[in-house]
Structure formats: structure tokens, C-alpha cells
Amino acid sequence: AQKITQTQPGMFVQEKEAVTLDCTYDTSDQSYGLFWYKQPSSGEMIFLIYQGSYDEQNATEGRYSLNFQKARKSANLVISASQLGDSAMYFCAMRERTGGSYIPTFGRGTSLIVHP
Amino acid sequence: DAGVTQSPTHLIKTRGQQVTLRCSPKSGHDTVSWYQQALGQGPQFIFQYYEEEERQRGNFPDRFSGHQFPNYSSELNVNALLLGDSALYLCASRGGRDTEAFFGQGTRLTVV
């Protein structure tokens, strides 16, 4: 079974609108971390936001927020007021404690295109 | 403050050859991880180095090996290259209690 599932291969949004990118995860660990990264065409993975499994409040970083629903094992990324520069691939990742070291597993990504 | 730097940016190799990719971590970071990202996929964890030792390894054959130097920089070596090794190879570094990893721009390897 996949540990991270991103069901939306591609998403389109109008500039200045909000968009939600879906992510569900599978783990039996009680302690884990969830991440979202942005990958523009240049290839670099840019960290956006982090949510710890014990964090009670949803993480927010500027225009990014993470809608964390622990019981449903979902960690959706919400981007408010989309900008043209938000067009990129977005990856959800989970870090579990494996063998004493936290190793992240990435989903297959969602391609976001922002229209003017 | 330079972030994570990788070299070279692009590389073309022939099947059966060997390749070495290099990574300099972000200043102050002591843990380096390598990932393989095939076209249309998410990054796959190869291995992680800390204190010059391989600490964790993903599901990759022994043809993939690495090294970490005292200055925390790292190399990824791939022997007996296969066409399927063509991918973007990403290096990421972390330090101390950082929750997130910082990535370089990657090395795009093409095996022909």
C-alpha cells in the first residue's frame, strides 16, 4: 500500500483564488511528520509547510495552510490567493521514525497551473 | 549563506559506465540524504549520511554507494549504469533539530 496518496495529477486555478491539494497518508506510527514541498521546473524542492502528528492546530505559513484531519489521515494543502508563480509540482511527504532515523516518503505529486 | 549545492547540473553517460555526483550541504547542516526522482514520480530515498556513515538506506541496489566527508559534503556513486538510472538526483541536508530538509536543484542524469 502506498504511504502517501495524491489523487489529483493536475489542478487548475484562477489567479487570486484559493486551491486545495489533497493528500492522504498511511502509517501505524503515533509520531510522524507531514510536509509539503513545491518543485518548480528548475527542479529544486522548496519546503512549504510542516505538521507534526501531535500538533493540535493546523499549520500555517503565509498563504499556505495545512488542513490536518488525523482521524481521516489526510493532510491537504490550501493555497490562498493563488499567484502565477505558484504554478509548479506539489509533493506531500511523510516522515516516520524508521530504524532510529526519520526518512521521508513522498507522494507522486500534483501539478498546479495558475491561470491569469 | 549558500543553500545546498549540487554538481554537475546535467550529465550524460553510457550504459555500463560509472558516475559520481556531488553535494555540498547548507551551512551548519551535518546530515545529507540522496533521492532519485524519475520522470513523473516523487523523490525516492536512496540513503542518508551522518557523521561520515551511512545511517539509513532505501530500496536501492549496491550499485548505488555514497560517501560523506569531514566537511559534511557528500558524493553519490552509481556503478554499471542502466538506462533506468536516468533521473533527477536530489541531495537534501538537515541540521540539528530542523524539521524540514533543504534540497539542492539536483543533477539530471541521462543514461544512453
Chai-1 contact restraints between the chains, C-beta under 6 A:
chainA,res_idxA,chainB,res_idxB,connection_type,confidence,min_distance_angstrom,max_distance_angstrom,comment,restraint_id
A,S42,B,Q105,contact,1.0,0.0,6.0,A-B,restraint_1
A,G43,B,L88,contact,1.0,0.0,6.0,A-B,restraint_2
A,G43,B,Q105,contact,1.0,0.0,6.0,A-B,restraint_3
A,G43,B,G106,contact,1.0,0.0,6.0,A-B,restraint_4
A,E44,B,F103,contact,1.0,0.0,6.0,A-B,restraint_5
A,E44,B,Q105,contact,1.0,0.0,6.0,A-B,restraint_6
A,M45,B,F103,contact,1.0,0.0,6.0,A-B,restraint_7
A,F47,B,E100,contact,1.0,0.0,6.0,A-B,restraint_8
A,Y50,B,T99,contact,1.0,0.0,6.0,A-B,restraint_9
A,Y50,B,E100,contact,1.0,0.0,6.0,A-B,restraint_10
A,F91,B,G42,contact,1.0,0.0,6.0,A-B,restraint_11
A,G99,B,Q56,contact,1.0,0.0,6.0,A-B,restraint_12
A,S101,B,R55,contact,1.0,0.0,6.0,A-B,restraint_13
A,S101,B,Q56,contact,1.0,0.0,6.0,A-B,restraint_14
A,I103,B,F45,contact,1.0,0.0,6.0,A-B,restraint_15
A,I103,B,Q56,contact,1.0,0.0,6.0,A-B,restraint_16
A,F106,B,G42,contact,1.0,0.0,6.0,A-B,restraint_17
A,F106,B,P43,contact,1.0,0.0,6.0,A-B,restraint_18
A,G107,B,G42,contact,1.0,0.0,6.0,A-B,restraint_19
A,R108,B,Q41,contact,1.0,0.0,6.0,A-B,restraint_20
A,R108,B,G42,contact,1.0,0.0,6.0,A-B,restraint_21
A,G109,B,G42,contact,1.0,0.0,6.0,A-B,restraint_22
